[in-house]
Amino acid sequence: MASHKYLTGPQVLSRYQISEMTLHRWQKNEKLGFPEPLKINRRKFFLEDDLIAWERNRASGRAV
């Protein structure tokens, strides 16, 4: 079974050097295609593989 690494909301903010408001805007912008988090007790967890795929799509100029 593959292990999946999840990043917390604060870790995502740090990874991209963005504010909470920017993360909120990225999540609301459907054209941007930012990965949906797993929500547990009002906390957000982002699958690292999804973030890496999103980064690659952005780098290649494609939106999901």
All heavy atoms as a GROMACS GRO file, in nm:
protein
  540
    1MET      N    1   0.084  -0.119   0.000
    1MET     CA    2   0.000   0.000   0.000
    1MET      C    3   0.088   0.124   0.000
    1MET      O    4   0.181   0.137   0.078
    1MET     CB    5  -0.090  -0.003   0.123
    1MET     CG    6  -0.185   0.110   0.130
    1MET     SD    7  -0.297   0.082   0.270
    1MET     CE    8  -0.389   0.228   0.261
    2ALA      N    9   0.059   0.216  -0.089
    2ALA     CA   10   0.138   0.339  -0.099
    2ALA      C   11   0.106   0.433   0.016
    2ALA      O   12  -0.008   0.443   0.059
    2ALA     CB   13   0.108   0.408  -0.232
    3SER      N   14   0.209   0.498   0.066
    3SER     CA   15   0.183   0.595   0.173
    3SER      C   16   0.168   0.732   0.108
    3SER      O   17   0.238   0.765   0.012
    3SER     CB   18   0.296   0.593   0.276
    3SER     OG   19   0.400   0.678   0.237
    4HIS      N   20   0.076   0.808   0.160
    4HIS     CA   21   0.048   0.941   0.106
    4HIS      C   22   0.088   1.044   0.210
    4HIS      O   23   0.052   1.033   0.327
    4HIS     CB   24  -0.100   0.957   0.074
    4HIS     CG   25  -0.149   0.860  -0.029
    4HIS    ND1   26  -0.116   0.871  -0.162
    4HIS    CD2   27  -0.226   0.750  -0.019
    4HIS    CE1   28  -0.172   0.772  -0.228
    4HIS    NE2   29  -0.239   0.697  -0.143
    5LYS      N   30   0.162   1.145   0.164
    5LYS     CA   31   0.203   1.252   0.254
    5LYS      C   32   0.106   1.369   0.237
    5LYS      O   33   0.079   1.412   0.124
    5LYS     CB   34   0.345   1.297   0.223
    5LYS     CG   35   0.392   1.407   0.314
    5LYS     CD   36   0.535   1.446   0.288
    5LYS     CE   37   0.575   1.558   0.381
    5LYS     NZ   38   0.709   1.607   0.350
    6TYR      N   39   0.056   1.416   0.349
    6TYR     CA   40  -0.034   1.531   0.348
    6TYR      C   41   0.036   1.650   0.412
    6TYR      O   42   0.112   1.636   0.506
    6TYR     CB   43  -0.162   1.499   0.427
    6TYR     CG   44  -0.257   1.408   0.354
    6TYR    CD1   45  -0.246   1.271   0.364
    6TYR    CD2   46  -0.356   1.461   0.271
    6TYR    CE1   47  -0.333   1.187   0.295
    6TYR    CE2   48  -0.442   1.379   0.203
    6TYR     CZ   49  -0.430   1.242   0.215
    6TYR     OH   50  -0.517   1.160   0.146
    7LEU      N   51   0.007   1.769   0.358
    7LEU     CA   52   0.057   1.893   0.414
    7LEU      C   53  -0.059   1.967   0.477
    7LEU      O   54  -0.170   1.971   0.421
    7LEU     CB   55   0.121   1.980   0.306
    7LEU     CG   56   0.239   1.920   0.229
    7LEU    CD1   57   0.287   2.018   0.123
    7LEU    CD2   58   0.352   1.884   0.322
    8THR      N   59  -0.034   2.028   0.590
    8THR     CA   60  -0.136   2.109   0.655
    8THR      C   61  -0.150   2.242   0.582
    8THR      O   62  -0.064   2.280   0.502
    8THR     CB   63  -0.099   2.136   0.802
    8THR    OG1   64   0.020   2.214   0.805
    8THR    CG2   65  -0.081   2.007   0.880
    9GLY      N   66  -0.257   2.314   0.613
    9GLY     CA   67  -0.275   2.447   0.556
    9GLY      C   68  -0.154   2.537   0.578
    9GLY      O   69  -0.103   2.597   0.482
   10PRO      N   70  -0.103   2.548   0.703
   10PRO     CA   71   0.015   2.631   0.726
   10PRO      C   72   0.138   2.586   0.646
   10PRO      O   73   0.218   2.670   0.602
   10PRO     CB   74   0.038   2.620   0.877
   10PRO     CG   75  -0.098   2.593   0.932
   10PRO     CD   76  -0.165   2.506   0.829
   11GLN      N   77   0.153   2.457   0.625
   11GLN     CA   78   0.266   2.409   0.546
   11GLN      C   79   0.251   2.451   0.399
   11GLN      O   80   0.351   2.483   0.333
   11GLN     CB   81   0.278   2.257   0.556
   11GLN     CG   82   0.327   2.210   0.691
   11GLN     CD   83   0.321   2.060   0.706
   11GLN    OE1   84   0.223   1.996   0.666
   11GLN    NE2   85   0.425   2.002   0.765
   12VAL      N   86   0.129   2.452   0.350
   12VAL     CA   87   0.105   2.497   0.212
   12VAL      C   88   0.133   2.646   0.201
   12VAL      O   89   0.195   2.691   0.104
   12VAL     CB   90  -0.040   2.463   0.167
   12VAL    CG1   91  -0.072   2.526   0.034
   12VAL    CG2   92  -0.058   2.311   0.161
   13LEU      N   93   0.091   2.722   0.300
   13LEU     CA   94   0.120   2.866   0.299
   13LEU      C   95   0.270   2.890   0.294
   13LEU      O   96   0.319   2.976   0.219
   13LEU     CB   97   0.062   2.933   0.424
   13LEU     CG   98  -0.090   2.928   0.442
   13LEU    CD1   99  -0.130   2.994   0.574
   13LEU    CD2  100  -0.162   2.990   0.325
   14SER      N  101   0.344   2.815   0.372
   14SER     CA  102   0.489   2.828   0.374
   14SER      C  103   0.551   2.783   0.243
   14SER      O  104   0.644   2.846   0.192
   14SER     CB  105   0.545   2.747   0.491
   14SER     OG  106   0.685   2.753   0.493
   15ARG      N  107   0.502   2.674   0.188
   15ARG     CA  108   0.557   2.619   0.063
   15ARG      C  109   0.551   2.722  -0.050
   15ARG      O  110   0.645   2.735  -0.128
   15ARG     CB  111   0.476   2.494   0.024
   15ARG     CG  112   0.522   2.426  -0.103
   15ARG     CD  113   0.428   2.311  -0.136
   15ARG     NE  114   0.473   2.234  -0.247
   15ARG     CZ  115   0.526   2.112  -0.241
   15ARG    NH1  116   0.538   2.053  -0.125
   15ARG    NH2  117   0.564   2.049  -0.349
   16TYR      N  118   0.440   2.795  -0.058
   16TYR     CA  119   0.422   2.891  -0.167
   16TYR      C  120   0.446   3.036  -0.124
   16TYR      O  121   0.431   3.126  -0.206
   16TYR     CB  122   0.282   2.876  -0.228
   16TYR     CG  123   0.261   2.739  -0.288
   16TYR    CD1  124   0.169   2.650  -0.234
   16TYR    CD2  125   0.336   2.697  -0.397
   16TYR    CE1  126   0.151   2.524  -0.288
   16TYR    CE2  127   0.320   2.571  -0.452
   16TYR     CZ  128   0.227   2.485  -0.396
   16TYR     OH  129   0.211   2.360  -0.449
   17GLN      N  130   0.478   3.056   0.003
   17GLN     CA  131   0.501   3.192   0.056
   17GLN      C  132   0.382   3.282   0.027
   17GLN      O  133   0.396   3.390  -0.032
   17GLN     CB  134   0.631   3.251  -0.004
   17GLN     CG  135   0.755   3.174   0.035
   17GLN     CD  136   0.781   3.180   0.185
   17GLN    OE1  137   0.804   3.286   0.239
   17GLN    NE2  138   0.775   3.066   0.252
   18ILE      N  139   0.263   3.235   0.066
   18ILE     CA  140   0.139   3.309   0.042
   18ILE      C  141   0.065   3.329   0.174
   18ILE      O  142   0.095   3.264   0.274
   18ILE     CB  143   0.048   3.235  -0.059
   18ILE    CG1  144   0.011   3.095  -0.008
   18ILE    CG2  145   0.112   3.231  -0.197
   18ILE    CD1  146  -0.092   3.022  -0.090
   19SER      N  147  -0.033   3.416   0.171
   19SER     CA  148  -0.117   3.442   0.288
   19SER      C  149  -0.238   3.348   0.286
   19SER      O  150  -0.267   3.283   0.184
   19SER     CB  151  -0.166   3.587   0.286
   19SER     OG  152  -0.257   3.605   0.178
   20GLU      N  153  -0.309   3.343   0.397
   20GLU     CA  154  -0.432   3.262   0.404
   20GLU      C  155  -0.534   3.311   0.303
   20GLU      O  156  -0.606   3.230   0.244
   20GLU     CB  157  -0.491   3.269   0.545
   20GLU     CG  158  -0.410   3.192   0.646
   20GLU     CD  159  -0.473   3.193   0.784
   20GLU    OE1  160  -0.597   3.194   0.795
   20GLU    OE2  161  -0.397   3.192   0.883
   21MET      N  162  -0.542   3.442   0.282
   21MET     CA  163  -0.637   3.497   0.186
   21MET      C  164  -0.603   3.452   0.044
   21MET      O  165  -0.692   3.417  -0.035
   21MET     CB  166  -0.641   3.650   0.193
   21MET     CG  167  -0.741   3.712   0.096
   21MET     SD  168  -0.911   3.650   0.112
   21MET     CE  169  -0.961   3.726   0.262
   22THR      N  170  -0.475   3.448   0.010
   22THR     CA  171  -0.435   3.402  -0.122
   22THR      C  172  -0.472   3.256  -0.141
   22THR      O  173  -0.526   3.218  -0.246
   22THR     CB  174  -0.284   3.423  -0.144
   22THR    OG1  175  -0.257   3.564  -0.139
   22THR    CG2  176  -0.239   3.367  -0.279
   23LEU      N  177  -0.449   3.172  -0.041
   23LEU     CA  178  -0.487   3.032  -0.050
   23LEU      C  179  -0.638   3.020  -0.070
   23LEU      O  180  -0.684   2.942  -0.154
   23LEU     CB  181  -0.443   2.956   0.075
   23LEU     CG  182  -0.478   2.806   0.078
   23LEU    CD1  183  -0.418   2.733  -0.042
   23LEU    CD2  184  -0.434   2.744   0.209
   24HIS      N  185  -0.713   3.098   0.004
   24HIS     CA  186  -0.858   3.098  -0.010
   24HIS      C  187  -0.898   3.134  -0.154
   24HIS      O  188  -0.984   3.070  -0.215
   24HIS     CB  189  -0.919   3.196   0.090
   24HIS     CG  190  -1.066   3.213   0.076
   24HIS    ND1  191  -1.157   3.118   0.116
   24HIS    CD2  192  -1.140   3.315   0.024
   24HIS    CE1  193  -1.279   3.161   0.090
   24HIS    NE2  194  -1.270   3.281   0.034
   25ARG      N  195  -0.835   3.235  -0.210
   25ARG     CA  196  -0.866   3.278  -0.347
   25ARG      C  197  -0.828   3.171  -0.448
   25ARG      O  198  -0.901   3.148  -0.546
   25ARG     CB  199  -0.794   3.409  -0.379
   25ARG     CG  200  -0.852   3.527  -0.306
   25ARG     CD  201  -0.775   3.654  -0.338
   25ARG     NE  202  -0.830   3.766  -0.263
   25ARG     CZ  203  -0.758   3.862  -0.208
   25ARG    NH1  204  -0.627   3.863  -0.221
   25ARG    NH2  205  -0.816   3.958  -0.141
   26TRP      N  206  -0.713   3.107  -0.427
   26TRP     CA  207  -0.672   2.999  -0.518
   26TRP      C  208  -0.775   2.887  -0.516
   26TRP      O  209  -0.806   2.830  -0.620
   26TRP     CB  210  -0.536   2.945  -0.476
   26TRP     CG  211  -0.419   3.033  -0.510
   26TRP    CD1  212  -0.422   3.159  -0.563
   26TRP    CD2  213  -0.281   3.000  -0.495
   26TRP    NE1  214  -0.294   3.208  -0.579
   26TRP    CE2  215  -0.206   3.112  -0.538
   26TRP    CE3  216  -0.214   2.889  -0.447
   26TRP    CZ2  217  -0.067   3.113  -0.536
   26TRP    CZ3  218  -0.075   2.891  -0.444
   26TRP    CH2  219  -0.004   3.001  -0.489
   27GLN      N  220  -0.827   2.855  -0.399
   27GLN     CA  221  -0.924   2.746  -0.388
   27GLN      C  222  -1.057   2.783  -0.453
   27GLN      O  223  -1.125   2.696  -0.506
   27GLN     CB  224  -0.945   2.709  -0.242
   27GLN     CG  225  -0.824   2.640  -0.181
   27GLN     CD  226  -0.846   2.609  -0.037
   27GLN    OE1  227  -0.831   2.693   0.050
   27GLN    NE2  228  -0.883   2.485  -0.011
   28LYS      N  229  -1.095   2.908  -0.450
   28LYS     CA  230  -1.222   2.953  -0.508
   28LYS      C  231  -1.215   2.969  -0.660
   28LYS      O  232  -1.317   2.964  -0.727
   28LYS     CB  233  -1.265   3.087  -0.447
   28LYS     CG  234  -1.301   3.077  -0.301
   28LYS     CD  235  -1.428   2.999  -0.284
   28LYS     CE  236  -1.471   2.996  -0.140
   28LYS     NZ  237  -1.587   2.911  -0.119
   29ASN      N  238  -1.094   2.988  -0.715
   29ASN     CA  239  -1.076   3.012  -0.858
   29ASN      C  240  -1.072   2.878  -0.932
   29ASN      O  241  -0.970   2.810  -0.934
   29ASN     CB  242  -0.948   3.092  -0.881
   29ASN     CG  243  -0.928   3.130  -1.025
   29ASN    OD1  244  -0.991   3.076  -1.115
   29ASN    ND2  245  -0.838   3.223  -1.048
   30GLU      N  246  -1.182   2.840  -0.993
   30GLU     CA  247  -1.191   2.711  -1.062
   30GLU      C  248  -1.094   2.702  -1.178
   30GLU      O  249  -1.043   2.594  -1.209
   30GLU     CB  250  -1.334   2.687  -1.109
   30GLU     CG  251  -1.430   2.663  -0.995
   30GLU     CD  252  -1.571   2.637  -1.042
   30GLU    OE1  253  -1.589   2.602  -1.161
   30GLU    OE2  254  -1.663   2.650  -0.960
   31LYS      N  255  -1.068   2.813  -1.246
   31LYS     CA  256  -0.975   2.813  -1.360
   31LYS      C  257  -0.833   2.778  -1.317
   31LYS      O  258  -0.756   2.724  -1.395
   31LYS     CB  259  -0.975   2.948  -1.430
   31LYS     CG  260  -1.103   2.978  -1.504
   31LYS     CD  261  -1.094   3.112  -1.573
   31LYS     CE  262  -1.225   3.143  -1.644
   31LYS     NZ  263  -1.219   3.275  -1.709
   32LEU      N  264  -0.797   2.810  -1.194
   32LEU     CA  265  -0.663   2.784  -1.144
   32LEU      C  266  -0.642   2.634  -1.118
   32LEU      O  267  -0.530   2.583  -1.132
   32LEU     CB  268  -0.639   2.864  -1.016
   32LEU     CG  269  -0.497   2.875  -0.965
   32LEU    CD1  270  -0.405   2.935  -1.070
   32LEU    CD2  271  -0.495   2.959  -0.839
   33GLY      N  272  -0.747   2.565  -1.083
   33GLY     CA  273  -0.738   2.420  -1.064
   33GLY      C  274  -0.657   2.377  -0.943
   33GLY      O  275  -0.597   2.269  -0.943
   34PHE      N  276  -0.656   2.460  -0.837
   34PHE     CA  277  -0.580   2.424  -0.718
   34PHE      C  278  -0.643   2.303  -0.651
   34PHE      O  279  -0.765   2.291  -0.643
   34PHE     CB  280  -0.576   2.543  -0.620
   34PHE     CG  281  -0.472   2.527  -0.513
   34PHE    CD1  282  -0.338   2.547  -0.541
   34PHE    CD2  283  -0.508   2.490  -0.384
   34PHE    CE1  284  -0.242   2.530  -0.443
   34PHE    CE2  285  -0.412   2.474  -0.286
   34PHE     CZ  286  -0.279   2.494  -0.315
   35PRO      N  287  -0.560   2.209  -0.604
   35PRO     CA  288  -0.613   2.085  -0.545
   35PRO      C  289  -0.706   2.108  -0.426
   35PRO      O  290  -0.682   2.197  -0.343
   35PRO     CB  291  -0.488   2.010  -0.499
   35PRO     CG  292  -0.376   2.068  -0.577
   35PRO     CD  293  -0.414   2.210  -0.604
   36GLU      N  294  -0.808   2.027  -0.418
   36GLU     CA  295  -0.902   2.032  -0.306
   36GLU      C  296  -0.839   1.964  -0.184
   36GLU      O  297  -0.780   1.857  -0.198
   36GLU     CB  298  -1.032   1.961  -0.341
   36GLU     CG  299  -1.121   2.038  -0.435
   36GLU     CD  300  -1.180   2.161  -0.372
   36GLU    OE1  301  -1.221   2.154  -0.255
   36GLU    OE2  302  -1.184   2.263  -0.440
   37PRO      N  303  -0.856   2.023  -0.068
   37PRO     CA  304  -0.801   1.960   0.052
   37PRO      C  305  -0.895   1.856   0.111
   37PRO      O  306  -1.015   1.856   0.083
   37PRO     CB  307  -0.787   2.078   0.149
   37PRO     CG  308  -0.900   2.168   0.111
   37PRO     CD  309  -0.912   2.155  -0.039
   38LEU      N  310  -0.839   1.770   0.191
   38LEU     CA  311  -0.916   1.680   0.275
   38LEU      C  312  -0.944   1.759   0.402
   38LEU      O  313  -0.851   1.816   0.461
   38LEU     CB  314  -0.832   1.555   0.307
   38LEU     CG  315  -0.889   1.459   0.410
   38LEU    CD1  316  -1.017   1.396   0.357
   38LEU    CD2  317  -0.786   1.352   0.441
   39LYS      N  318  -1.070   1.768   0.443
   39LYS     CA  319  -1.105   1.848   0.561
   39LYS      C  320  -1.140   1.755   0.676
   39LYS      O  321  -1.226   1.669   0.663
   39LYS     CB  322  -1.221   1.941   0.531
   39LYS     CG  323  -1.187   2.046   0.427
   39LYS     CD  324  -1.305   2.133   0.394
   39LYS     CE  325  -1.269   2.228   0.281
   39LYS     NZ  326  -1.384   2.304   0.237
   40ILE      N  327  -1.070   1.774   0.787
   40ILE     CA  328  -1.094   1.697   0.909
   40ILE      C  329  -1.102   1.795   1.025
   40ILE      O  330  -1.006   1.868   1.052
   40ILE     CB  331  -0.981   1.596   0.935
   40ILE    CG1  332  -0.968   1.499   0.816
   40ILE    CG2  333  -1.006   1.519   1.065
   40ILE    CD1  334  -0.850   1.406   0.825
   41ASN      N  335  -1.217   1.798   1.092
   41ASN     CA  336  -1.237   1.889   1.206
   41ASN      C  337  -1.198   2.033   1.172
   41ASN      O  338  -1.124   2.097   1.245
   41ASN     CB  339  -1.160   1.841   1.328
   41ASN     CG  340  -1.216   1.712   1.383
   41ASN    OD1  341  -1.335   1.684   1.369
   41ASN    ND2  342  -1.130   1.633   1.443
   42ARG      N  343  -1.246   2.081   1.060
   42ARG     CA  344  -1.221   2.217   1.013
   42ARG      C  345  -1.075   2.247   0.980
   42ARG      O  346  -1.038   2.361   0.959
   42ARG     CB  347  -1.275   2.320   1.113
   42ARG     CG  348  -1.426   2.320   1.118
   42ARG     CD  349  -1.476   2.423   1.212
   42ARG     NE  350  -1.466   2.366   1.347
   42ARG     CZ  351  -1.498   2.430   1.457
   42ARG    NH1  352  -1.542   2.552   1.450
   42ARG    NH2  353  -1.488   2.372   1.574
   43ARG      N  354  -0.993   2.144   0.976
   43ARG     CA  355  -0.853   2.161   0.934
   43ARG      C  356  -0.840   2.108   0.792
   43ARG      O  357  -0.906   2.012   0.753
   43ARG     CB  358  -0.759   2.087   1.027
   43ARG     CG  359  -0.758   2.148   1.166
   43ARG     CD  360  -0.652   2.086   1.253
   43ARG     NE  361  -0.521   2.120   1.199
   43ARG     CZ  362  -0.409   2.058   1.234
   43ARG    NH1  363  -0.411   1.959   1.320
   43ARG    NH2  364  -0.294   2.094   1.182
   44LYS      N  365  -0.751   2.170   0.715
   44LYS     CA  366  -0.731   2.130   0.576
   44LYS      C  367  -0.598   2.057   0.562
   44LYS      O  368  -0.496   2.100   0.615
   44LYS     CB  369  -0.730   2.253   0.485
   44LYS     CG  370  -0.863   2.326   0.483
   44LYS     CD  371  -0.856   2.449   0.398
   44LYS     CE  372  -0.987   2.523   0.403
   44LYS     NZ  373  -0.983   2.644   0.321
   45PHE      N  374  -0.603   1.947   0.486
   45PHE     CA  375  -0.484   1.868   0.458
   45PHE      C  376  -0.478   1.847   0.307
   45PHE      O  377  -0.573   1.800   0.246
   45PHE     CB  378  -0.491   1.733   0.530
   45PHE     CG  379  -0.492   1.745   0.678
   45PHE    CD1  380  -0.613   1.756   0.747
   45PHE    CD2  381  -0.375   1.749   0.750
   45PHE    CE1  382  -0.616   1.769   0.885
   45PHE    CE2  383  -0.376   1.760   0.889
   45PHE     CZ  384  -0.496   1.771   0.956
   46PHE      N  385  -0.363   1.884   0.249
   46PHE     CA  386  -0.345   1.876   0.104
   46PHE      C  387  -0.251   1.761   0.071
   46PHE      O  388  -0.142   1.751   0.128
   46PHE     CB  389  -0.284   2.007   0.052
   46PHE     CG  390  -0.374   2.126   0.070
   46PHE    CD1  391  -0.376   2.196   0.190
   46PHE    CD2  392  -0.456   2.168  -0.032
   46PHE    CE1  393  -0.458   2.306   0.208
   46PHE    CE2  394  -0.539   2.279  -0.015
   46PHE     CZ  395  -0.540   2.347   0.104
   47LEU      N  396  -0.292   1.677  -0.022
   47LEU     CA  397  -0.208   1.566  -0.065
   47LEU      C  398  -0.090   1.623  -0.143
   47LEU      O  399  -0.108   1.695  -0.241
   47LEU     CB  400  -0.290   1.470  -0.151
   47LEU     CG  401  -0.223   1.341  -0.194
   47LEU    CD1  402  -0.179   1.257  -0.072
   47LEU    CD2  403  -0.316   1.260  -0.281
   48GLU      N  404   0.030   1.590  -0.098
   48GLU     CA  405   0.150   1.645  -0.161
   48GLU      C  406   0.159   1.609  -0.309
   48GLU      O  407   0.199   1.692  -0.391
   48GLU     CB  408   0.276   1.599  -0.088
   48GLU     CG  409   0.401   1.667  -0.139
   48GLU     CD  410   0.524   1.630  -0.061
   48GLU    OE1  411   0.540   1.512  -0.024
   48GLU    OE2  412   0.606   1.720  -0.037
   49ASP      N  413   0.120   1.488  -0.345
   49ASP     CA  414   0.123   1.447  -0.486
   49ASP      C  415   0.032   1.536  -0.572
   49ASP      O  416   0.067   1.568  -0.686
   49ASP     CB  417   0.081   1.301  -0.502
   49ASP     CG  418   0.184   1.204  -0.447
   49ASP    OD1  419   0.301   1.244  -0.425
   49ASP    OD2  420   0.146   1.088  -0.424
   50ASP      N  421  -0.082   1.576  -0.518
   50ASP     CA  422  -0.173   1.667  -0.590
   50ASP      C  423  -0.108   1.804  -0.609
   50ASP      O  424  -0.122   1.866  -0.715
   50ASP     CB  425  -0.305   1.683  -0.516
   50ASP     CG  426  -0.392   1.558  -0.521
   50ASP    OD1  427  -0.360   1.464  -0.598
   50ASP    OD2  428  -0.491   1.554  -0.444
   51LEU      N  429  -0.040   1.852  -0.506
   51LEU     CA  430   0.027   1.982  -0.516
   51LEU      C  431   0.139   1.977  -0.620
   51LEU      O  432   0.155   2.071  -0.700
   51LEU     CB  433   0.083   2.024  -0.380
   51LEU     CG  434  -0.021   2.052  -0.272
   51LEU    CD1  435   0.048   2.074  -0.138
   51LEU    CD2  436  -0.109   2.170  -0.308
   52ILE      N  437   0.215   1.870  -0.622
   52ILE     CA  438   0.324   1.855  -0.719
   52ILE      C  439   0.268   1.850  -0.860
   52ILE      O  440   0.320   1.916  -0.952
   52ILE     CB  441   0.409   1.731  -0.687
   52ILE    CG1  442   0.486   1.754  -0.556
   52ILE    CG2  443   0.504   1.698  -0.802
   52ILE    CD1  444   0.552   1.630  -0.500
   53ALA      N  445   0.159   1.777  -0.881
   53ALA     CA  446   0.096   1.770  -1.013
   53ALA      C  447   0.046   1.908  -1.055
   53ALA      O  448   0.061   1.948  -1.171
   53ALA     CB  449  -0.019   1.670  -1.011
   54TRP      N  450  -0.013   1.983  -0.960
   54TRP     CA  451  -0.061   2.119  -0.990
   54TRP      C  452   0.056   2.209  -1.030
   54TRP      O  453   0.047   2.285  -1.126
   54TRP     CB  454  -0.135   2.174  -0.868
   54TRP     CG  455  -0.184   2.312  -0.886
   54TRP    CD1  456  -0.296   2.352  -0.956
   54TRP    CD2  457  -0.126   2.433  -0.836
   54TRP    NE1  458  -0.308   2.489  -0.949
   54TRP    CE2  459  -0.206   2.541  -0.876
   54TRP    CE3  460  -0.013   2.459  -0.758
   54TRP    CZ2  461  -0.176   2.673  -0.844
   54TRP    CZ3  462   0.017   2.590  -0.726
   54TRP    CH2  463  -0.064   2.696  -0.768
   55GLU      N  464   0.167   2.198  -0.956
   55GLU     CA  465   0.286   2.278  -0.988
   55GLU      C  466   0.337   2.247  -1.129
   55GLU      O  467   0.372   2.338  -1.204
   55GLU     CB  468   0.398   2.250  -0.887
   55GLU     CG  469   0.367   2.300  -0.748
   55GLU     CD  470   0.461   2.241  -0.642
   55GLU    OE1  471   0.556   2.166  -0.676
   55GLU    OE2  472   0.439   2.271  -0.523
   56ARG      N  473   0.341   2.119  -1.163
   56ARG     CA  474   0.389   2.080  -1.296
   56ARG      C  475   0.297   2.132  -1.406
   56ARG      O  476   0.343   2.178  -1.511
   56ARG     CB  477   0.400   1.928  -1.305
   56ARG     CG  478   0.518   1.876  -1.225
   56ARG     CD  479   0.534   1.727  -1.242
   56ARG     NE  480   0.648   1.683  -1.161
   56ARG     CZ  481   0.656   1.566  -1.103
   56ARG    NH1  482   0.559   1.477  -1.116
   56ARG    NH2  483   0.762   1.534  -1.032
   57ASN      N  484   0.166   2.125  -1.383
   57ASN     CA  485   0.071   2.178  -1.481
   57ASN      C  486   0.088   2.327  -1.498
   57ASN      O  487   0.081   2.379  -1.610
   57ASN     CB  488  -0.073   2.145  -1.441
   57ASN     CG  489  -0.109   2.001  -1.466
   57ASN    OD1  490  -0.050   1.935  -1.550
   57ASN    ND2  491  -0.204   1.950  -1.390
   58ARG      N  492   0.110   2.397  -1.389
   58ARG     CA  493   0.130   2.543  -1.396
   58ARG      C  494   0.260   2.575  -1.469
   58ARG      O  495   0.264   2.668  -1.549
   58ARG     CB  496   0.134   2.604  -1.256
   58ARG     CG  497   0.007   2.589  -1.176
   58ARG     CD  498  -0.102   2.679  -1.217
   58ARG     NE  499  -0.062   2.816  -1.190
   58ARG     CZ  500  -0.121   2.923  -1.240
   58ARG    NH1  501  -0.225   2.907  -1.318
   58ARG    NH2  502  -0.081   3.043  -1.213
   59ALA      N  503   0.364   2.498  -1.442
   59ALA     CA  504   0.495   2.523  -1.506
   59ALA      C  505   0.489   2.498  -1.656
   59ALA      O  506   0.557   2.565  -1.734
   59ALA     CB  507   0.601   2.435  -1.442
   60SER      N  508   0.406   2.401  -1.698
   60SER     CA  509   0.396   2.370  -1.840
   60SER      C  510   0.296   2.461  -1.912
   60SER      O  511   0.277   2.449  -2.031
   60SER     CB  512   0.357   2.224  -1.860
   60SER     OG  513   0.225   2.202  -1.817
   61GLY      N  514   0.230   2.547  -1.836
   61GLY     CA  515   0.137   2.642  -1.896
   61GLY      C  516  -0.003   2.589  -1.915
   61GLY      O  517  -0.085   2.653  -1.980
   62ARG      N  518  -0.032   2.472  -1.857
   62ARG     CA  519  -0.165   2.414  -1.870
   62ARG      C  520  -0.242   2.433  -1.741
   62ARG      O  521  -0.188   2.415  -1.634
   62ARG     CB  522  -0.159   2.264  -1.897
   62ARG     CG  523  -0.093   2.229  -2.026
   62ARG     CD  524  -0.093   2.080  -2.042
   62ARG     NE  525  -0.027   2.022  -1.924
   62ARG     CZ  526   0.020   1.901  -1.918
   62ARG    NH1  527   0.008   1.822  -2.021
   62ARG    NH2  528   0.077   1.854  -1.809
   63ALA      N  529  -0.366   2.465  -1.753
   63ALA     CA  530  -0.456   2.468  -1.636
   63ALA      C  531  -0.531   2.338  -1.634
   63ALA      O  532  -0.565   2.282  -1.739
   63ALA     CB  533  -0.552   2.586  -1.645
   64VAL      N  534  -0.559   2.287  -1.516
   64VAL     CA  535  -0.632   2.160  -1.502
   64VAL      C  536  -0.777   2.183  -1.530
   64VAL      O  537  -0.835   2.281  -1.504
   64VAL     CB  538  -0.613   2.102  -1.360
   64VAL    CG1  539  -0.695   1.976  -1.345
   64VAL    CG2  540  -0.467   2.076  -1.336
   0.00000   0.00000   0.00000
